[in-house]
Amino acid sequence: MDINQDIINQLKDTSEKLLLEKKILSAEELNQGYILFSKKFGTDILKSLDDEQLIETIFNSSNKEGLIYWLEYKNDDEFKTNSYSYGGIAGGSAFKYIMYKRRLDNKWVTGHPNKPVLLSTDKAIELGKNLRDSLVVGAELVGKLSENATIEDYIKLQEELSKELISNMHSLGWVHKYYHMLYAKKIGAYHAIRWQRHALICCNIKPQHENKLYIMDGQLIQIAKQLNLPTSQLMNSMYELFGAPINYYRISTSDDSKSHWDEMKNGGYTSIGWANIGDLRDYEKQKKSAIKEEIKKRLIKAEPNNPNEINKIAGKISSFYKDINIGDVIVAFEDEKVVGVGEILGSYEYREGLDFPHILKTDWINIKEASLTNSSEGVDTVFYMYKDAENIIKIRALMDGGVIPPQKLLKLTGIATEIDSVLSRKKQVILYGPPGTGKTYHAEKVCCELASRNLLNKSFLSLTNEEKRLILGDDRKNGTVRICCFHPSYGYEDFIEGIKPRVINNQTVFERRDGIFKKICSDAANEPEKKFYLIIDEINRGDISRIFGELIMLIESGKRGKEIILPLSNTLFNVPENVYIVGTMNTADRSIALLDVALRRRFGFLELMPDYTLFDDVEFGGLPLDGWLKELNLRICEHIGKEARNLQIGHSYFLEKGKSIVSNEKFKRIIKEDIIPLIEEYCYSDYKLITKILGEGIVDVKNQIIRLELFHSSDISNLVTALLSPCPTLRLETITMDEENEEVEDNYSGKES
């Protein structure tokens, strides 16, 4: 089994990077974990257990010294179980352990989620012994396997385990992880076949018996040997490099009358037909099976003469709506030829007026004609999920060697992806969190980017000044992105409509004037092909119920287009589908729990917290900014009270134009003028409490003052010592930055918030 040298190099480089960043355990640390686990749960230990001790130790997940707890949950300084696992352990119901102790009533349960079976203690012990014995038998079979075993040996192991283990244990992720913990050189750290298959395919290796856990283990172990990496390090590096498993779908771009490929390619989306069934978001809260039944009803009503195909078609449509995820790959077909390969970027949308109105945003990576290895797979179907590994390997090759379309857009990442996803689903989102976490920054940046992609199919940063005016507007015309800020005196008349005074010929007259929200809705109704974004900064500082008035109903995604009569102007009004609202909320001012319930139901919420990774390798005279800020926030959470989580210090205080400050003088000014006054406010000038957070080096408790003399010297060392007094182990062994080094600030290239 050969693996491409480029992939070998990438995996090795990734492993070294993760080790340097301390994101994975070293071989020595991993080995310590294996030894500790074996001492607690080796086969000799399990065989010595009896009666209630046996079931409590192995199958009670609430027992923090038990096997199940250590396999799935234990992540502390003693043992980090997540370092030994990818796929197959976390999530799912407790029935995956075959039997478990129910927390509700401490009863032992087996069976199935839809048909649980209660066990007496005696029956639980009997089943527990049988499962323990089977687990031990399997471990002994793995133990006999040579560390130089061939793939044929793993095929034999798979057969023996499936024959000897009871209750389908040979296919269970936790059993596989148990064997990995005992025999890490023989059993890998991917504990589910979907993850194993994904890793092999990404290495351009066809899985053997791809529904067999231990056979694919054999292939992955050979890769680990070739790279001379511990299996856990390899799997972590594969996850970093290849990501989580994705699906690959074939889609037809034509109907009986014409091709829709050009529309999809130029519009940056994947779509299917059946416009007569309407917007599928009407069913977004229903399960897939219920959605399929609703689609069948609509199809029967629209196409009564085609009853034989309706069940099949309904299944395809519901799968398109519910199964495809962001990151999945689409292969577009026309006349049985591949015409495009792309990656899904966004959630489902419905575009009225199109022949193919059910849409998923797509980054078309390859737009040249090609063919697959097994060209017959999925043929004659409108929508199909690929299963053939050779086809998937070929699809990935097409993506890697794709022809880049003009004006190719990089896919959205991070918070931008999350905001886009919530807006697609709810039409409005509120970014909330402590002060200084970049809420307004991200709201403006993401709205401008989304508007630019929609209007011009370009990234906002690549726009000309003239193009940016289309987004931001100018003194003559509003753009597609607009912003307002709520405050205590902001009202309905500012937001919707009201009577305002104006001086004409030295006389004051009163006239009705439209507010910012009514204006953006009017413009959006006149230009339905554009998307309009309204940013409401500090949304929680206004009286939301009074400001929105009767429109609190109309902004809901399911009520868009519904008309009401405005009481002042007596005119019909509705909120168009193409209006999106992004609010920001500082939780230091007000908790989400205090928001109007009607508002909370209609908005999605995304929390922004301090991001310490923005300050990697940034230090001031031996004070590491990332570690110090994290420790400061931990002390705030410990000492301030129940709302302390919302009062943490955000990263934005230490950013300038999206980059970390590096100047000693700027650092001192931020601590003196921003951070200390904020903490004084949090503590209501209780200097004992301030001392617990900032440290005795900063606060003179006796005289109840801040030691401001620390900020007067050009030498930063005394200030650093004072700031590090609550956490002295953070100090780095570095030379203090001199004045010359401070001049590099303008050239510093850091991460943006």
Beta strands, then each sheet from edge to edge (+ up, - down):
strand 1: 99-101
strand 2: 108-112
strand 3: 115-119
strand 4: 248-252
strand 5: 269-272
strand 6: 329-334
strand 7: 337-350
strand 8: 358-366
strand 9: 383-385
strand 10: 428-433
strand 11: 481-485
strand 12: 497-504
strand 13: 507-514
strand 14: 532-537
strand 15: 564-565
strand 16: 572-573
strand 17: 579-586
strand 18: 604-607
strand 19: 619-620
strand 20: 623-624
strand 21: 655-656
strand 22: 659-660
strand 23: 699-700
strand 24: 705-706
sheet 1: 1+ 2- 3+
sheet 2: 5+ 8- 7+ 6- 4- 9+
sheet 3: 11+ 14+ 17+ 10+ 18+
sheet 4: 12+ 13-
sheet 5: 15+ 16-
sheet 6: 19+ 20-
sheet 7: 21+ 22-
sheet 8: 23+ 24-
end
